[in-house]
Amino acid sequence: MYSITAEALETHFGARSPREEDLVRAFTSHRQRIEHIAESLFELTQAREILLRSGHIRFAG
């Protein structure tokens, strides 16, 4: 299971504001990329839960 911060969605995936509808739209539009980053972190850390933060996205390239 993973989650992503509003800040990461705003900074890296174009969410216009922290309003729910803007965050959901950004997540939906970029879901494949977000899930790829989460999968990479799961493999790297062997964690069961991950909170994706802006720094994770930045370092993922």
Residue frames relative to the residue before (quaternion, step in Angstrom):
aa qw qx qy qz dx dy dz
M 1.0000 0.0000 0.0000 0.0000 0.00 0.00 0.00
Y 0.0064 0.7937 -0.6083 0.0085 3.56 -1.05 0.75
S 0.1148 -0.7464 0.6470 0.1053 3.51 -1.34 0.29
I 0.2512 -0.7541 0.5911 0.1374 3.54 -1.29 0.31
T 0.4707 -0.6927 0.4680 0.2822 3.56 -0.97 0.81
A 0.6101 -0.5365 0.4400 0.3825 3.53 -1.28 0.47
E 0.6160 0.5574 -0.3451 0.4367 3.58 1.01 -0.79
A 0.6632 0.4928 -0.3117 0.4692 3.60 0.90 -0.86
L 0.6500 0.5055 -0.3227 0.4668 3.59 0.97 -0.77
E 0.6682 0.4871 -0.3019 0.4744 3.58 1.00 -0.77
T 0.7227 0.4733 -0.2492 0.4377 3.58 0.81 -1.03
H 0.8334 0.2653 -0.0922 0.4759 3.56 0.82 -0.97
F 0.7977 0.3048 -0.1451 0.4997 3.59 1.13 -0.48
G 0.6171 -0.6546 0.3054 0.3121 3.54 1.20 0.56
A 0.3094 0.7232 -0.5580 0.2644 3.61 1.09 0.47
R 0.4249 -0.7473 0.4598 0.2228 3.57 -0.74 1.06
S 0.7871 -0.0184 0.0448 0.6149 3.58 1.18 -0.56
P 0.5888 -0.5747 0.4147 0.3887 3.60 -1.23 0.06
R 0.3832 0.7092 -0.5014 0.3144 3.59 1.23 0.27
E 0.6362 -0.5826 0.3556 0.3596 3.54 -1.03 0.84
E 0.6849 0.4946 -0.3103 0.4359 3.60 0.80 -0.92
D 0.6476 0.5016 -0.3230 0.4739 3.61 1.07 -0.66
L 0.6502 0.5112 -0.3121 0.4675 3.57 1.01 -0.80
V 0.6563 0.5020 -0.3115 0.4692 3.59 0.92 -0.88
R 0.6414 0.5244 -0.3286 0.4535 3.59 0.94 -0.83
A 0.6652 0.4909 -0.3034 0.4737 3.60 0.92 -0.88
F 0.6485 0.5142 -0.3212 0.4603 3.58 0.94 -0.86
T 0.6763 0.5050 -0.2925 0.4494 3.56 0.84 -0.99
S 0.6737 0.5091 -0.2913 0.4495 3.57 0.95 -0.87
H 0.7937 0.2763 -0.1180 0.5289 3.58 1.09 -0.70
R 0.2472 0.8301 -0.4771 0.1492 3.56 1.26 0.30
Q 0.6511 0.5311 -0.3333 0.4277 3.59 0.85 -0.88
R 0.6721 0.4835 -0.2893 0.4805 3.60 0.92 -0.91
I 0.6463 0.5203 -0.3171 0.4593 3.59 0.94 -0.88
E 0.6804 0.4795 -0.2929 0.4705 3.59 0.89 -0.87
H 0.5993 0.5467 -0.3574 0.4629 3.59 1.07 -0.62
I 0.6570 0.4974 -0.3054 0.4771 3.59 0.94 -0.88
A 0.6473 0.5137 -0.3162 0.4660 3.59 0.94 -0.87
E 0.6497 0.5156 -0.3190 0.4585 3.60 0.91 -0.88
S 0.6350 0.5288 -0.3263 0.4590 3.59 0.98 -0.82
L 0.6787 0.4801 -0.2927 0.4724 3.59 0.95 -0.84
F 0.6065 0.5385 -0.3579 0.4626 3.59 1.05 -0.67
E 0.6684 0.4939 -0.3001 0.4682 3.58 0.92 -0.87
L 0.6802 0.5055 -0.2847 0.4481 3.56 0.95 -0.87
T 0.8081 0.3239 -0.1355 0.4730 3.57 0.85 -0.96
Q 0.3022 -0.7591 0.5088 0.2713 3.59 1.20 -0.49
A 0.3468 0.7429 -0.4935 0.2904 3.60 1.20 0.49
R 0.4197 -0.6872 0.5321 0.2618 3.56 -1.27 0.38
E 0.7687 0.1458 -0.0862 0.6168 3.54 1.24 -0.52
I 0.0574 -0.7904 0.6100 0.0017 3.55 -1.03 0.83
L 0.1736 -0.7275 0.6536 0.1155 3.51 -1.15 0.78
L 0.2495 -0.7809 0.5569 0.1337 3.56 -0.43 1.21
R 0.1010 -0.7834 0.6130 0.0157 3.52 -0.80 1.10
S 0.7305 -0.4372 0.2968 0.4326 3.54 -1.28 0.29
G 0.6485 0.5395 -0.3156 0.4346 3.60 0.96 -0.83
H 0.6098 0.5406 -0.3539 0.4590 3.59 1.05 -0.69
I 0.6644 0.5016 -0.3027 0.4641 3.57 0.93 -0.90
R 0.6397 0.5414 -0.3181 0.4433 3.57 0.96 -0.91
F 0.7240 0.4344 -0.2461 0.4760 3.59 0.88 -0.94
A 0.5991 0.5682 -0.3614 0.4332 3.59 1.19 -0.41
G 0.4248 -0.7204 0.4520 0.3103 3.56 1.26 -0.31
